[in-house]
Amino acid sequence: MVGKRASPEVIENLRKQIGSDKSILRQYVGYVGLLIRGEFGRSYYTNRKVMDDLILKFPNTMKLALGAMLIATPIGVLLGFIAAYRRGTYLDRLITTVSVVGISVPVFWIGLVIMLIVSFKLRLLPPSGTGDIRFLVLPAVTLALPAVATLARVSRTSVIEILDMPFLQAVKAKGLKKWRINIVHILKNALIPIVTVIGLDFGSYLNGAVLTETIFGWDGIGRFAMEGIIKRDYPVVMGTIITGTVVFVLINLIVDITYQYLDPRVRLYARKR
Amino acid sequence: MTARGKIAILVIVVIFGLSVFSSYITPYEPDAINLDSLKEPPSLSHPFGTDQKGRDILARVLYGGRISIGVALLAAVLSMSVGLIIGLLSGYYGGKFDTAVMALVDLVLSFPSLLLAIGISIILPPGIYTVMIAIAAVGWASFARLIRGHVLSLRESPFIDAAKAIGCSHGRILFVHLLPQCIPLALVMTGLKIGGYILTEASLSFLGLGAQPPTASWGSMISASRSYLVSAPWMVLFPGLAIAITALSFNILGDVLSERYGSRLQTH
């Protein structure tokens, strides 16, 4: 910060000023204290407060993640249901195979391929930038692809498990209408693992956001993190990673809380304790 | 075994062969710059085309496979070994040590994995060893949890009582009696995880945290070709296909393994 040839007094003064003359433990405690107060320091390059930039960019990442979730959830669950109902058929095998492909293809690569086809060959949507819904579609679709794949897999397993349960014969014997069986009896029971995956996927959106936002130039915390990594801008990297983790943990907590609304057994168990 | 599983294993063997024997397959050096053939589209002499420095992309994909697959495999071995030892000790000794280890496991698993790996790899200088350490630092936790659960059930079985009765030391029980029982389970888990590790390696290299230029790895090749997406799409296409096919084969292998040994992996 002061250059290689600075005099020892200048270095000593600076060390005192920023506190690096204290012990590692004292420094760390101080750092954690600052984090709790939401103080991530200033970027080495722009000298802007990391927290201010995070607040500015966070809504963009949320927009992207919500967009991806809105695309992924209905498609993924629907595919899983179709595969489960047509278990063992050609269609089932097709959906299962496509979903393994979906989790194996790197997000950053499929993003570039989609961009090449949709933006550069067909010229339908802008290739990159931040703005209205036209800019949001491509990154959201890219981010949604692996989520569709995992959701389809999990819903398929979960629905198959319920289709094999004896109570379904009972409701069929009662003569309930098909849609009622599907929605009330099957969907509701299959929902728990599905909700878990939707929650976990939100975490993977944060992972994927680093890559997707970088490719599509979407001005969220993912791209912010990537720029920080390239420039070795540590306050920015730490700030983005900590924010991502906090959001991830919070979402997992929300998922855990929703369980008791979905499954009365969880509620009973909690009460017994 | 299903046809799917057989094909997956065959593809993995072929990819291994291609990477190991890459110097016999292509006449080009992966790092040889040739200014006479810049950004050439795929042709007979360059089946995958050339990049902005005239390097043969087929050669780079083949040699890059050594790095990408090698790093993922070594990261898997590292995760497995660390997880195996910690899981063994934690399950066998139990008590406060076990509680502390499981708290740590929960902590690691509650991070978004790629973010944690990024966080670890920026502390260290970029390179393939950093990527390995970053993957293993996240990966050991799921192994430790699985092995611990297995040891907890094994610990109560009569052959451990017998071993104690004839006076075996803790070390002997741990490493001669318990360890061999855990290895098959750990190997199945490794098979499940490698596909993911290939993708993580690719992502970290794409972010510039992995193998440094001019060394080719699949992720860094895509990252370097991004600016030529329109003028030379083959530069992006082939390394990505290589990642996708490799990860796909390992993931199908993982599916086959979990169908076969699924019930034993339930504790995970």
Interface residues (C-beta under 8 A of the other chain):
Chain A: T97 V100 V101 I103 S104 V105 P106 V107 F108 W109 I110 L112 V113 M115 L116 F120 G203 S204 L206 N207 G208 V210 L211 T214 I215 A225 M226 I229 I230 R232 Y234 V237 M238 I241 G244 T245 F248 V249 N252
Chain B: R4 S110 F111 P112 S113 L114 L115 L116 I118 G119 I122 G195 L199 A202 S203 F206 L207 G208 L209 G219 I222 S223 R226 L229 V230 P233 V236 L237 P239 G240 I243 A244 A247 L248 F250 N251 I252 D255
